[in-house]
Amino acid sequence: MFRNVRFYRLDSDWPDDESAVSEALGNATFEPCGPLTERSSGWVPPAPDASTLLARRVNGADLLQLRSQSRVLPPAAVNEQLEERVAEFTERMQQPPSAREKKRLKAETRDELLPKALLRSDRVWGFVDTGGKIIGIDALQPAAADRFVRRLRAAFGDLEIRPLQFRQPVAGLLTRILLGNAPGQFAAGRECRMQDAADPRSIVRWNGFDLTDKTIRNHVAEGMHLTHLAVVYDNVLSVVIDEHGVLSKMRFLGMEDAGDDHDDPVARQDTEFVLITSTLRLLLADLQKLLGGFD
């Protein structure tokens, strides 16, 4: 369900039950793209059943799902049609179009092709931890997370949401984990990325390596800045943590060969969501303690 998590803090009140959350989200539900609409985003039911609720509260957290639909119109297709229109204009008017006229022709071409463009959908999972007032969004790229936050604000109107930050740099803790100086529940995995402090374009990546190797650790001792580190947390979660506290490549250890204990897809989803939220609460609590609290 969740492979990546960007954390945000919620500094506003949140409804007491999932029905009230669903009612608020109803102000920004998903609507398919119209003929001349390039992108549409809105909330859809997160549970894989016939429920119309737009939120599902499990383990003290609300599971949400944002669906976005966009029309795929390659610029090359627009430019090819535009060339034909420009040629027709030049032949008819006995002179090439001005910059303003060419801009108008391009807009006409795009409007004509857009209704014929293919539709593509993507979905972004998110949750709101009602007790800790923490929002987690499954988005590797900031743009997807920003879209999730914008639609959340559009639904509720006046939510105060800001990226979660710690008082001390996350990179410092990553370095301690790599060098073996962190608490026992944190262990270095087999992937990391470093950046030269003097030249940000100089980046070194290791993937599938034993990070306890002295050669790799010496790069940090000699001044390389650790930006990403694979971490095994509490022998339960394998995850890559970056210097901003963004999680990626989340994987629960020992779950790959686990069979489906539930024939009911809703029960299966609930079980997975409980595991995710419980583990992330513990991870955030440890990070908060080791990094001096939230900023």
N, C-alpha and C positions, 0 to 999 in steps of 0.2 A: 504493500500500500504506500508506505513512505520510503523513499530512497534518499531524499535530501531534506534538510530542515533549515530554514532561516527563521530565527526567533525575533519576536517583537514584544514590546510591553504594551499592555492595555491600561490606560490611565482614565478609563471611564467606567460607569456602571454597566453591568451585563445582565440580561434577563435571568430570572430564577429558574426557568424550566425550558425544555426544548421546544415546546409549543409556542412560547413567547418569542424565542429566537427565530423559529420558522416564520412566524407572522411578520417579524421585522424584515427578514430576508426576502419576504414576498414583495417588498418594494423594489427589488432589483433582480427579478427572476430572469432566467435565460429566455431570449427570443431569437429565433433563427434569423440569419441575415436576409434582408430584403434584397430586391434586384440590384439596387445601387448602393448597398451597404457593404463596406469592405471588411468590417469586423464587428462582432456582437459578443458580449460577455454577460453572464448572469448565473444565478444560483440554481442548482438542480438537486433533487433528493440524493443524499449520499448512500442510503441503504439500498442494496440490490433486491428490492421487492416492490410491491405495488404501493408502498407508503408515499404519501404526498408531502410529508414533513421535510423541510429543507435543512433540518439539523437533527443529529442523533446524539443524545447524551449518554455516554457510557464512561464509567470510572471517573466521574467528575469532570469530564471534558466533552465539548461539543464537536462532533465531526462534521465538517462542511466540505462541499465540492463545488468548485467554480468551473463552468463549461464555457469555452470560447470557440467561436466559429469564425472562420475567415475565408474570403474568396482568394483563390490562388490565380493571380494574373501576372505571368512573367513579364518583366520590362521588355524583353526581346520581342514578345508578341505585340505589345503596344507599339514599339518602334517600327516593326515591319509594316503594320497597318498605317502608321503615321507617314512613312516614306511614300506610300501610294497616294495618300491624301495631299501631301506636299507636291507631288508630281502632277496631280490633277489640277491643283490650284495654280501651279506655275504655267501649265499649258492653257488654262482658261483665262488667266489674268495677264499672260505674257510677261510675268515677272515673279520672282520667288516671294513667298510670304515674309512679312516683317516678323521680328521676334515676338511681338504681341499676337499677331495672327497665327504664328506657329504654335504658340502656347494654347490658343483657343482650339486649334485643330487637334492638339494632343488631348485636351480635356474631352472633346467630343469623341475622339477615338476610344478613350478609356471608358467613358460612359456607355458607349455602344458595346464594348467587349465585356464589361464587368458582369452583366446578367448571365453571360454564357460561361463564366469562369467556374472551375470546380470548387466545391466546398470542402474545407478541412476543419476538423474539430480537435481540440485538445482539452484535457481536464486537469485541474490542479486541486490536490487535496490540501486541507488545512484543518487545524483544530484550535479551539480556545480552551485553555485550562482555566476553569472558572474560579478555582481557589487561588492559584498563583497569579492570575491575570496575565498569563503568557499566551501568545499566539505563535503557533508553529505552522510554517507554510512549506509544502513540498515543492520547492522551486530552486533549481540550480542557478538560473539566471535571474538577476535583480528585476528585469522587466516583468517577468511572470509574477513575482512576488508583489511588485508595485501594482500590477493590475488587480491582484487579489485584494490588496488593501484598499484600493480606490473603490472597488465594488462593495466592499464591506462598509466603507464610509457612506457610499451612496444609499445603502439599505437603511442604515441607522441614523444618518444625518449629521451627527456631531461627535463621532468617536475620536478620542485622542489616542493615536497609535504611533509608536516610535520604535526604531530598531533597538534591540536589546544590546546593551554594552556593559562591560565590566570596568571596575575601577583600575585594574591593572591589566597590562597587555596580555592577550591570549598567547602571543608568540613566545613570551617568557615561559609560560607553562609548557608549551610544546617543546621548547628547548630542554627543559628539565626532564620531560618524559623521555626524549631521545637519549639524553645522557644518563638515564636511569636514576634521576634524583627526585622523582615524583612519588606520591603515595602509591601503595601496592595495587590499588584497583586500576591504575593506569599503566599500560605497557605499550611500548612501541610496536607497531605492526611491521609491514614490509614495503612501505611506500612513503616517500617524502619529496618535497620540492623546496629548493633553496634559491635565494636571490642574492646577488652581489650588492652589498649596501652602497658601494661606490658607483655601480653601473646597473640600474634596474633592468636593463635589457639582457643582462647576463643571468640566465636561469639554468639550474642544474636539477635534473629529475632522476630519482631512483624508483624503480618499480619491480617488486619481486626480490628485493635484496634483504639480506640480514642487516638491519640498521644498527646492530651492536658492533659492526665492523669498525675498527679504529680509524680506517681511512675516511669513512663517511662522517664520523663524529668530528674528526679533525677539521673538516670544512667549517663547522660551526665554531669551533675553538679559534679558527683563523679569521673569523669575521663574517662568514656567510650568514644571511638572515633566513631563518626557517619560516616559510609561509604556509606549508601544508604538511600534515603528518598523519599517517594511518595509525590509529590507536585502538587497542583492544581494551574495552572498559568492563571491568569486573568479570572477565571471562564469559561475558554474555553478548556484548555488542562489539562488532567490528565497524569502524567508521573513520573517515578522513575528516579531520578538523582543520580549518584554515585559520589564519591569523585574525580574522574578524569574528570567529566563533560560528561560522557556517558549517553545517554538517553535510557530508556527501558520502555516497557509496555505503549507505547503512546496510548492515547485514547482521542478522541474529545468528549466533553460532549454534550449530547443532540443529538448525531448523530446516536445512536443505533436504534431509531424508525423512523428515517428519511427515507422516501420512495425514490425511484430512480426518480429523476426529468428529467433524460435524457434516452431516448431509445438508443441513440448512445453511445457505450462503450468508444469511444475516448473522447467525451465531458464529460462523467462521470469521466473518469480518469483525464482529465484536471482540472475539478472542484476540485477534491480531492487534486491534486497536488498544486493548487493555495492556498488552505486552509493550507496545510502543510508548504509550503515555506513561506507564509506570517506570520504565527504564529511563526515559528522558527526564522525568522529574528527579530521579536520583542523580543523573548526570549533571543536570543544572544545579542541583543543591551542592554537589561537590565542586563544580566550577565556581559557584558563587563564594564558597568558603575559601577556596585556594586563590581566588583573584580579588579578594577584598570586598566582595559584594557587588551589587549592580550599581552602575553609575547613574 
